Amino acid sequence: MVTVEEAVIARWETGGSRFEVLVDPKAVQDLKDGKDIDLSDKLALDQVFKDAKKGDKISEEHLERTFHTRNLAAIAKQIVLKGEVQVTTEQRHQLQAAKHKQIVALIARNAMNPQTGAPHPPARIESAMAEAKVHIDPFKPVDAQVQEVLAKLRPLIPIRLDVVKVRIKLPGQFYPRVIGEVKGLGRLLEEQWLSDGAWSGVVEIPAGIQTELYEKLSARTKGAAETALVK
């Protein structure tokens, strides 16, 4: 359970009444990102307030009339999703930093330089975001912000979200070691066993993880794997 000091205030006003809960800021982010989060253990206090700072509580009867339930977690979830979140400057900076990291990781995983076909390192993306003075909303879903960020990066670096297809060939004895890794990184489109006992397959992966795939294949097969981009 989050402490009162660490919690943020989620506030929703409806029908002339104000409803506030003290909730874990990470849980708020997750809910705003579309994740299904149970707030049962994410509240600093098991109470809904008219004014959390003053400690003015709302009766269960009033809650039931408004939310049609007395389930505190369900009520808190509605307040978070429908209302606004009050945070301190320090909390906002922490939440922005976490969301910034998520956005950089997502872009680095899925984007590439269309001129070379190579992925962009996270450091290059972070540098371009700083140059473009990108503003991150700590409570706006990552997916909803990625396209906005890319629009600001394109004047600075050639970049686009894409997938690539990689053909892999490796000696048959390494197949059990690598097939789980291959399927975990992307979508296996085709595979076959060759007459010489080698395995061949084509995997579709996010453009930004090409290097990760090649490094894992090399490590698992001691350099015996052969790879080529499929045009």
C-alpha positions as protocol buffer text, in pm:
chain_id: "A"
residue {
  index: 1
  type: MET
  ca { x: 0 y: 0 z: 0 }
}
residue {
  index: 2
  type: VAL
  ca { x: 127 y: 346 z: -92 }
}
residue {
  index: 3
  type: THR
  ca { x: 185 y: 600 z: 186 }
}
residue {
  index: 4
  type: VAL
  ca { x: -8 y: 926 z: 212 }
}
residue {
  index: 5
  type: GLU
  ca { x: 310 y: 1118 z: 132 }
}
residue {
  index: 6
  type: GLU
  ca { x: 374 y: 916 z: -185 }
}
residue {
  index: 7
  type: ALA
  ca { x: 14 y: 916 z: -308 }
}
residue {
  index: 8
  type: VAL
  ca { x: -144 y: 1155 z: -555 }
}
residue {
  index: 9
  type: ILE
  ca { x: -496 y: 1293 z: -535 }
}
residue {
  index: 10
  type: ALA
  ca { x: -738 y: 1176 z: -804 }
}
residue {
  index: 11
  type: ARG
  ca { x: -1042 y: 1406 z: -821 }
}
residue {
  index: 12
  type: TRP
  ca { x: -1372 y: 1383 z: -1006 }
}
residue {
  index: 13
  type: GLU
  ca { x: -1658 y: 1630 z: -986 }
}
residue {
  index: 14
  type: THR
  ca { x: -2011 y: 1535 z: -1087 }
}
residue {
  index: 15
  type: GLY
  ca { x: -2363 y: 1635 z: -988 }
}
residue {
  index: 16
  type: GLY
  ca { x: -2233 y: 1918 z: -776 }
}
residue {
  index: 17
  type: SER
  ca { x: -2018 y: 1686 z: -562 }
}
residue {
  index: 18
  type: ARG
  ca { x: -1643 y: 1631 z: -555 }
}
residue {
  index: 19
  type: PHE
  ca { x: -1487 y: 1290 z: -496 }
}
residue {
  index: 20
  type: GLU
  ca { x: -1119 y: 1243 z: -411 }
}
residue {
  index: 21
  type: VAL
  ca { x: -900 y: 942 z: -337 }
}
residue {
  index: 22
  type: LEU
  ca { x: -533 y: 912 z: -245 }
}
residue {
  index: 23
  type: VAL
  ca { x: -382 y: 663 z: -487 }
}
residue {
  index: 24
  type: ASP
  ca { x: -48 y: 521 z: -600 }
}
residue {
  index: 25
  type: PRO
  ca { x: 77 y: 737 z: -892 }
}
residue {
  index: 26
  type: LYS
  ca { x: 214 y: 430 z: -1073 }
}
residue {
  index: 27
  type: ALA
  ca { x: -131 y: 271 z: -1062 }
}
residue {
  index: 28
  type: VAL
  ca { x: -279 y: 591 z: -1205 }
}
residue {
  index: 29
  type: GLN
  ca { x: -32 y: 579 z: -1493 }
}
residue {
  index: 30
  type: ASP
  ca { x: -113 y: 216 z: -1561 }
}
residue {
  index: 31
  type: LEU
  ca { x: -488 y: 283 z: -1564 }
}
residue {
  index: 32
  type: LYS
  ca { x: -446 y: 582 z: -1794 }
}
residue {
  index: 33
  type: ASP
  ca { x: -237 y: 357 z: -2022 }
}
residue {
  index: 34
  type: GLY
  ca { x: -531 y: 120 z: -2051 }
}
residue {
  index: 35
  type: LYS
  ca { x: -411 y: -152 z: -1815 }
}
residue {
  index: 36
  type: ASP
  ca { x: -664 y: -332 z: -1597 }
}
residue {
  index: 37
  type: ILE
  ca { x: -543 y: -249 z: -1247 }
}
residue {
  index: 38
  type: ASP
  ca { x: -710 y: -349 z: -921 }
}
residue {
  index: 39
  type: LEU
  ca { x: -684 y: -54 z: -683 }
}
residue {
  index: 40
  type: SER
  ca { x: -767 y: -257 z: -371 }
}
residue {
  index: 41
  type: ASP
  ca { x: -410 y: -225 z: -241 }
}
residue {
  index: 42
  type: LYS
  ca { x: -317 y: 93 z: -429 }
}
residue {
  index: 43
  type: LEU
  ca { x: -495 y: 344 z: -205 }
}
residue {
  index: 44
  type: ALA
  ca { x: -319 y: 527 z: 76 }
}
residue {
  index: 45
  type: LEU
  ca { x: -645 y: 543 z: 274 }
}
residue {
  index: 46
  type: ASP
  ca { x: -955 y: 328 z: 234 }
}
residue {
  index: 47
  type: GLN
  ca { x: -1181 y: 627 z: 204 }
}
residue {
  index: 48
  type: VAL
  ca { x: -1331 y: 864 z: -52 }
}
residue {
  index: 49
  type: PHE
  ca { x: -1313 y: 1231 z: 44 }
}
residue {
  index: 50
  type: LYS
  ca { x: -1485 y: 1556 z: -40 }
}
residue {
  index: 51
  type: ASP
  ca { x: -1149 y: 1718 z: 29 }
}
residue {
  index: 52
  type: ALA
  ca { x: -858 y: 1482 z: 95 }
}
residue {
  index: 53
  type: LYS
  ca { x: -634 y: 1755 z: 234 }
}
residue {
  index: 54
  type: LYS
  ca { x: -894 y: 1847 z: 498 }
}
residue {
  index: 55
  type: GLY
  ca { x: -993 y: 1488 z: 561 }
}
residue {
  index: 56
  type: ASP
  ca { x: -1361 y: 1550 z: 480 }
}
residue {
  index: 57
  type: LYS
  ca { x: -1509 y: 1206 z: 412 }
}
residue {
  index: 58
  type: ILE
  ca { x: -1806 y: 1110 z: 195 }
}
residue {
  index: 59
  type: SER
  ca { x: -2071 y: 877 z: 334 }
}
residue {
  index: 60
  type: GLU
  ca { x: -2122 y: 531 z: 190 }
}
residue {
  index: 61
  type: GLU
  ca { x: -2483 y: 621 z: 111 }
}
residue {
  index: 62
  type: HIS
  ca { x: -2370 y: 915 z: -102 }
}
residue {
  index: 63
  type: LEU
  ca { x: -2115 y: 695 z: -279 }
}
residue {
  index: 64
  type: GLU
  ca { x: -2377 y: 432 z: -357 }
}
residue {
  index: 65
  type: ARG
  ca { x: -2615 y: 691 z: -498 }
}
residue {
  index: 66
  type: THR
  ca { x: -2345 y: 823 z: -731 }
}
residue {
  index: 67
  type: PHE
  ca { x: -2147 y: 510 z: -823 }
}
residue {
  index: 68
  type: HIS
  ca { x: -2415 y: 243 z: -765 }
}
residue {
  index: 69
  type: THR
  ca { x: -2171 y: 43 z: -554 }
}
residue {
  index: 70
  type: ARG
  ca { x: -1988 y: 60 z: -223 }
}
residue {
  index: 71
  type: ASN
  ca { x: -1685 y: -124 z: -356 }
}
residue {
  index: 72
  type: LEU
  ca { x: -1403 y: 120 z: -284 }
}
residue {
  index: 73
  type: ALA
  ca { x: -1166 y: -13 z: -551 }
}
residue {
  index: 74
  type: ALA
  ca { x: -1433 y: 15 z: -820 }
}
residue {
  index: 75
  type: ILE
  ca { x: -1525 y: 366 z: -709 }
}
residue {
  index: 76
  type: ALA
  ca { x: -1160 y: 476 z: -704 }
}
residue {
  index: 77
  type: LYS
  ca { x: -1110 y: 337 z: -1054 }
}
residue {
  index: 78
  type: GLN
  ca { x: -1397 y: 547 z: -1186 }
}
residue {
  index: 79
  type: ILE
  ca { x: -1260 y: 857 z: -1015 }
}
residue {
  index: 80
  type: VAL
  ca { x: -915 y: 804 z: -1167 }
}
residue {
  index: 81
  type: LEU
  ca { x: -1042 y: 734 z: -1519 }
}
residue {
  index: 82
  type: LYS
  ca { x: -1305 y: 1008 z: -1530 }
}
residue {
  index: 83
  type: GLY
  ca { x: -1131 y: 1273 z: -1325 }
}
residue {
  index: 84
  type: GLU
  ca { x: -804 y: 1461 z: -1303 }
}
residue {
  index: 85
  type: VAL
  ca { x: -493 y: 1395 z: -1099 }
}
residue {
  index: 86
  type: GLN
  ca { x: -334 y: 1642 z: -861 }
}
residue {
  index: 87
  type: VAL
  ca { x: 43 y: 1596 z: -821 }
}
residue {
  index: 88
  type: THR
  ca { x: 330 y: 1787 z: -667 }
}
residue {
  index: 89
  type: THR
  ca { x: 606 y: 1922 z: -888 }
}
residue {
  index: 90
  type: GLU
  ca { x: 842 y: 1648 z: -768 }
}
residue {
  index: 91
  type: GLN
  ca { x: 584 y: 1376 z: -836 }
}
residue {
  index: 92
  type: ARG
  ca { x: 518 y: 1514 z: -1184 }
}
residue {
  index: 93
  type: HIS
  ca { x: 888 y: 1511 z: -1265 }
}
residue {
  index: 94
  type: GLN
  ca { x: 921 y: 1151 z: -1146 }
}
residue {
  index: 95
  type: LEU
  ca { x: 618 y: 1039 z: -1345 }
}
residue {
  index: 96
  type: GLN
  ca { x: 734 y: 1225 z: -1656 }
}
residue {
  index: 97
  type: ALA
  ca { x: 1076 y: 1061 z: -1631 }
}
residue {
  index: 98
  type: ALA
  ca { x: 919 y: 716 z: -1610 }
}
residue {
  index: 99
  type: LYS
  ca { x: 686 y: 783 z: -1906 }
}
residue {
  index: 100
  type: HIS
  ca { x: 977 y: 934 z: -2103 }
}
residue {
  index: 101
  type: LYS
  ca { x: 1176 y: 615 z: -2051 }
}
residue {
  index: 102
  type: GLN
  ca { x: 883 y: 401 z: -2170 }
}
residue {
  index: 103
  type: ILE
  ca { x: 840 y: 610 z: -2486 }
}
residue {
  index: 104
  type: VAL
  ca { x: 1210 y: 600 z: -2572 }
}
residue {
  index: 105
  type: ALA
  ca { x: 1216 y: 222 z: -2524 }
}
residue {
  index: 106
  type: LEU
  ca { x: 908 y: 171 z: -2743 }
}
residue {
  index: 107
  type: ILE
  ca { x: 1044 y: 388 z: -3024 }
}
residue {
  index: 108
  type: ALA
  ca { x: 1389 y: 228 z: -3006 }
}
residue {
  index: 109
  type: ARG
  ca { x: 1231 y: -117 z: -3027 }
}
residue {
  index: 110
  type: ASN
  ca { x: 1000 y: -44 z: -3318 }
}
residue {
  index: 111
  type: ALA
  ca { x: 1166 y: 229 z: -3525 }
}
residue {
  index: 112
  type: MET
  ca { x: 1447 y: 238 z: -3776 }
}
residue {
  index: 113
  type: ASN
  ca { x: 1636 y: 470 z: -4009 }
}
residue {
  index: 114
  type: PRO
  ca { x: 1454 y: 422 z: -4341 }
}
residue {
  index: 115
  type: GLN
  ca { x: 1763 y: 538 z: -4529 }
}
residue {
  index: 116
  type: THR
  ca { x: 1984 y: 260 z: -4394 }
}
residue {
  index: 117
  type: GLY
  ca { x: 1738 y: 7 z: -4251 }
}
residue {
  index: 118
  type: ALA
  ca { x: 1931 y: 17 z: -3922 }
}
residue {
  index: 119
  type: PRO
  ca { x: 1772 y: 76 z: -3580 }
}
residue {
  index: 120
  type: HIS
  ca { x: 1821 y: 400 z: -3389 }
}
residue {
  index: 121
  type: PRO
  ca { x: 2001 y: 359 z: -3054 }
}
residue {
  index: 122
  type: PRO
  ca { x: 1802 y: 486 z: -2754 }
}
residue {
  index: 123
  type: ALA
  ca { x: 2066 y: 754 z: -2690 }
}
residue {
  index: 124
  type: ARG
  ca { x: 2009 y: 900 z: -3038 }
}
residue {
  index: 125
  type: ILE
  ca { x: 1633 y: 908 z: -2982 }
}
residue {
  index: 126
  type: GLU
  ca { x: 1675 y: 1074 z: -2642 }
}
residue {
  index: 127
  type: SER
  ca { x: 1908 y: 1334 z: -2791 }
}
residue {
  index: 128
  type: ALA
  ca { x: 1664 y: 1416 z: -3070 }
}
residue {
  index: 129
  type: MET
  ca { x: 1375 y: 1440 z: -2821 }
}
residue {
  index: 130
  type: ALA
  ca { x: 1575 y: 1686 z: -2613 }
}
residue {
  index: 131
  type: GLU
  ca { x: 1661 y: 1892 z: -2922 }
}
residue {
  index: 132
  type: ALA
  ca { x: 1297 y: 1894 z: -3029 }
}
residue {
  index: 133
  type: LYS
  ca { x: 1191 y: 1998 z: -2676 }
}
residue {
  index: 134
  type: VAL
  ca { x: 940 y: 1714 z: -2657 }
}
residue {
  index: 135
  type: HIS
  ca { x: 692 y: 1747 z: -2371 }
}
residue {
  index: 136
  type: ILE
  ca { x: 579 y: 1423 z: -2208 }
}
residue {
  index: 137
  type: ASP
  ca { x: 238 y: 1400 z: -2042 }
}
residue {
  index: 138
  type: PRO
  ca { x: 278 y: 1167 z: -1742 }
}
residue {
  index: 139
  type: PHE
  ca { x: -88 y: 1057 z: -1757 }
}
residue {
  index: 140
  type: LYS
  ca { x: -138 y: 1024 z: -2132 }
}
residue {
  index: 141
  type: PRO
  ca { x: -102 y: 669 z: -2274 }
}
residue {
  index: 142
  type: VAL
  ca { x: 236 y: 587 z: -2427 }
}
residue {
  index: 143
  type: ASP
  ca { x: 86 y: 478 z: -2758 }
}
residue {
  index: 144
  type: ALA
  ca { x: -105 y: 805 z: -2788 }
}
residue {
  index: 145
  type: GLN
  ca { x: 215 y: 1007 z: -2745 }
}
residue {
  index: 146
  type: VAL
  ca { x: 448 y: 807 z: -2971 }
}
residue {
  index: 147
  type: GLN
  ca { x: 310 y: 946 z: -3297 }
}
residue {
  index: 148
  type: GLU
  ca { x: 330 y: 1300 z: -3158 }
}
residue {
  index: 149
  type: VAL
  ca { x: 692 y: 1241 z: -3060 }
}
residue {
  index: 150
  type: LEU
  ca { x: 779 y: 1091 z: -3400 }
}
residue {
  index: 151
  type: ALA
  ca { x: 629 y: 1394 z: -3576 }
}
residue {
  index: 152
  type: LYS
  ca { x: 870 y: 1616 z: -3383 }
}
residue {
  index: 153
  type: LEU
  ca { x: 1169 y: 1387 z: -3444 }
}
residue {
  index: 154
  type: ARG
  ca { x: 1130 y: 1349 z: -3822 }
}
residue {
  index: 155
  type: PRO
  ca { x: 1266 y: 1698 z: -3904 }
}
residue {
  index: 156
  type: LEU
  ca { x: 1579 y: 1605 z: -3705 }
}
residue {
  index: 157
  type: ILE
  ca { x: 1644 y: 1237 z: -3786 }
}
residue {
  index: 158
  type: PRO
  ca { x: 1515 y: 996 z: -4053 }
}
residue {
  index: 159
  type: ILE
  ca { x: 1285 y: 766 z: -3858 }
}
residue {
  index: 160
  type: ARG
  ca { x: 977 y: 552 z: -3899 }
}
residue {
  index: 161
  type: LEU
  ca { x: 805 y: 270 z: -3714 }
}
residue {
  index: 162
  type: ASP
  ca { x: 839 y: -52 z: -3911 }
}
residue {
  index: 163
  type: VAL
  ca { x: 890 y: -425 z: -3904 }
}
residue {
  index: 164
  type: VAL
  ca { x: 1154 y: -622 z: -4091 }
}
residue {
  index: 165
  type: LYS
  ca { x: 1174 y: -983 z: -4207 }
}
residue {
  index: 166
  type: VAL
  ca { x: 1490 y: -1177 z: -4136 }
}
residue {
  index: 167
  type: ARG
  ca { x: 1581 y: -1512 z: -4287 }
}
residue {
  index: 168
  type: ILE
  ca { x: 1772 y: -1733 z: -4047 }
}
residue {
  index: 169
  type: LYS
  ca { x: 1970 y: -2046 z: -4126 }
}
residue {
  index: 170
  type: LEU
  ca { x: 2148 y: -2252 z: -3863 }
}
residue {
  index: 171
  type: PRO
  ca { x: 2279 y: -2604 z: -3803 }
}
residue {
  index: 172
  type: GLY
  ca { x: 2003 y: -2833 z: -3680 }
}
residue {
  index: 173
  type: GLN
  ca { x: 2162 y: -2904 z: -3342 }
}
residue {
  index: 174
  type: PHE
  ca { x: 2115 y: -2539 z: -3241 }
}
residue {
  index: 175
  type: TYR
  ca { x: 1742 y: -2532 z: -3320 }
}
residue {
  index: 176
  type: PRO
  ca { x: 1626 y: -2621 z: -2964 }
}
residue {
  index: 177
  type: ARG
  ca { x: 1846 y: -2345 z: -2821 }
}
residue {
  index: 178
  type: VAL
  ca { x: 1718 y: -2063 z: -3043 }
}
residue {
  index: 179
  type: ILE
  ca { x: 1361 y: -2130 z: -3151 }
}
residue {
  index: 180
  type: GLY
  ca { x: 1217 y: -2000 z: -2823 }
}
residue {
  index: 181
  type: GLU
  ca { x: 1422 y: -1681 z: -2852 }
}
residue {
  index: 182
  type: VAL
  ca { x: 1317 y: -1631 z: -3215 }
}
residue {
  index: 183
  type: LYS
  ca { x: 947 y: -1673 z: -3140 }
}
residue {
  index: 184
  type: GLY
  ca { x: 978 y: -1450 z: -2834 }
}
residue {
  index: 185
  type: LEU
  ca { x: 1119 y: -1163 z: -3038 }
}
residue {
  index: 186
  type: GLY
  ca { x: 883 y: -1175 z: -3332 }
}
residue {
  index: 187
  type: ARG
  ca { x: 646 y: -1373 z: -3550 }
}
residue {
  index: 188
  type: LEU
  ca { x: 772 y: -1684 z: -3728 }
}
residue {
  index: 189
  type: LEU
  ca { x: 636 y: -1663 z: -4082 }
}
residue {
  index: 190
  type: GLU
  ca { x: 783 y: -1980 z: -4229 }
}
residue {
  index: 191
  type: GLU
  ca { x: 1028 y: -2255 z: -4147 }
}
residue {
  index: 192
  type: GLN
  ca { x: 1172 y: -2567 z: -4308 }
}
residue {
  index: 193
  type: TRP
  ca { x: 1431 y: -2834 z: -4258 }
}
residue {
  index: 194
  type: LEU
  ca { x: 1690 y: -2848 z: -4537 }
}
residue {
  index: 195
  type: SER
  ca { x: 1843 y: -3159 z: -4693 }
}
residue {
  index: 196
  type: ASP
  ca { x: 2172 y: -3101 z: -4512 }
}
residue {
  index: 197
  type: GLY
  ca { x: 1997 y: -3108 z: -4172 }
}
residue {
  index: 198
  type: ALA
  ca { x: 2002 y: -2731 z: -4127 }
}
residue {
  index: 199
  type: TRP
  ca { x: 1698 y: -2533 z: -4019 }
}
residue {
  index: 200
  type: SER
  ca { x: 1579 y: -2226 z: -4211 }
}
residue {
  index: 201
  type: GLY
  ca { x: 1308 y: -1981 z: -4114 }
}
residue {
  index: 202
  type: VAL
  ca { x: 1179 y: -1629 z: -4170 }
}
residue {
  index: 203
  type: VAL
  ca { x: 1085 y: -1418 z: -3869 }
}
residue {
  index: 204
  type: GLU
  ca { x: 913 y: -1080 z: -3866 }
}
residue {
  index: 205
  type: ILE
  ca { x: 1041 y: -852 z: -3588 }
}
residue {
  index: 206
  type: PRO
  ca { x: 1017 y: -485 z: -3483 }
}
residue {
  index: 207
  type: ALA
  ca { x: 1278 y: -295 z: -3682 }
}
residue {
  index: 208
  type: GLY
  ca { x: 1456 y: -167 z: -3373 }
}
residue {
  index: 209
  type: ILE
  ca { x: 1556 y: -508 z: -3234 }
}
residue {
  index: 210
  type: GLN
  ca { x: 1757 y: -638 z: -3528 }
}
residue {
  index: 211
  type: THR
  ca { x: 2082 y: -605 z: -3337 }
}
residue {
  index: 212
  type: GLU
  ca { x: 1932 y: -787 z: -3037 }
}
residue {
  index: 213
  type: LEU
  ca { x: 1824 y: -1076 z: -3261 }
}
residue {
  index: 214
  type: TYR
  ca { x: 2163 y: -1106 z: -3428 }
}
residue {
  index: 215
  type: GLU
  ca { x: 2350 y: -1095 z: -3097 }
}
residue {
  index: 216
  type: LYS
  ca { x: 2130 y: -1362 z: -2941 }
}
residue {
  index: 217
  type: LEU
  ca { x: 2161 y: -1591 z: -3243 }
}
residue {
  index: 218
  type: SER
  ca { x: 2537 y: -1551 z: -3246 }
}
residue {
  index: 219
  type: ALA
  ca { x: 2565 y: -1626 z: -2875 }
}
residue {
  index: 220
  type: ARG
  ca { x: 2335 y: -1929 z: -2885 }
}
residue {
  index: 221
  type: THR
  ca { x: 2497 y: -2083 z: -3196 }
}
residue {
  index: 222
  type: LYS
  ca { x: 2857 y: -1975 z: -3134 }
}
residue {
  index: 223
  type: GLY
  ca { x: 2850 y: -1771 z: -3453 }
}
residue {
  index: 224
  type: ALA
  ca { x: 2708 y: -2049 z: -3673 }
}
residue {
  index: 225
  type: ALA
  ca { x: 2380 y: -1877 z: -3755 }
}
residue {
  index: 226
  type: GLU
  ca { x: 2339 y: -1705 z: -4093 }
}
residue {
  index: 227
  type: THR
  ca { x: 2100 y: -1411 z: -4128 }
}
residue {
  index: 228
  type: ALA
  ca { x: 1978 y: -1193 z: -4414 }
}
residue {
  index: 229
  type: LEU
  ca { x: 1710 y: -927 z: -4447 }
}
residue {
  index: 230
  type: VAL
  ca { x: 1422 y: -1030 z: -4669 }
}
residue {
  index: 231
  type: LYS
  ca { x: 1328 y: -748 z: -4903 }
}
